[in-house]
């Protein structure tokens, strides 16, 4: 091996050592930054402005990741905390969600009362109904006399849910045609007196009671002509 080849090998070795040294330096800096910043956690940022006393839902927020040490103690890291909550003041788009920005939604308004009924888990909106949800309540009834057509009726519109209980197994009633146990969920509504009467009547006498989830901000009433359905009249 001549001197030129030896010099080339030495330079190559030095280059490799320098590269390794640079890589070690970068790695050391990265590790130092990570140790100073700490682990990242989920936080939630408002997509748009929210007016005071407006019910909150998960769609109003976007998930971001940021270092845990930079979050305040009251930062919300679990979006489930907004269920059944309302905004305390006007919330600005881009703000990080804090627990002191929200409070529990008032359970009852003047003239309302709490009414709880059991809803068949198979005919409700499984897993999607939470406190603060608005639902339309449908009931199906047999004909009033022999030969009369069965009817489906919307008996309550925009019923506000204030509590959802635990799934419960119910034994069939002695007079029920269905002798198999059913799973039901107790759901508590905030209703006016007349709507409370309608919904308890349906629970007692309807063949089935179903809930239809109303989209946030929907809030439209159903015209009287569309509240009752008979198959024979469907054109």
Buried (B, 14 or more C-beta within 10 A) or exposed (E): EEEEEEEEEEEEEEEEEEEEEEEEEEEEEEEEEEEEEEEBBBBBBBEEBBEEEBBBBEEBBEEEEBBBEEBEEEBBBEBEBBBBBBBEEEBEEEEBBBBEBBEEBEBEEEEBEEBBBBBBBEBBBEEEBBBBBBBBBBBBBEEEEEEEEEBBBBBBBBBBBBBBEEEEEEEEEEEEEEEEEBEBBBBBBBBBEEBBEBBBEBBEEBEBBBBEBBEBEEEEEEEEEEBEBEEEEEE
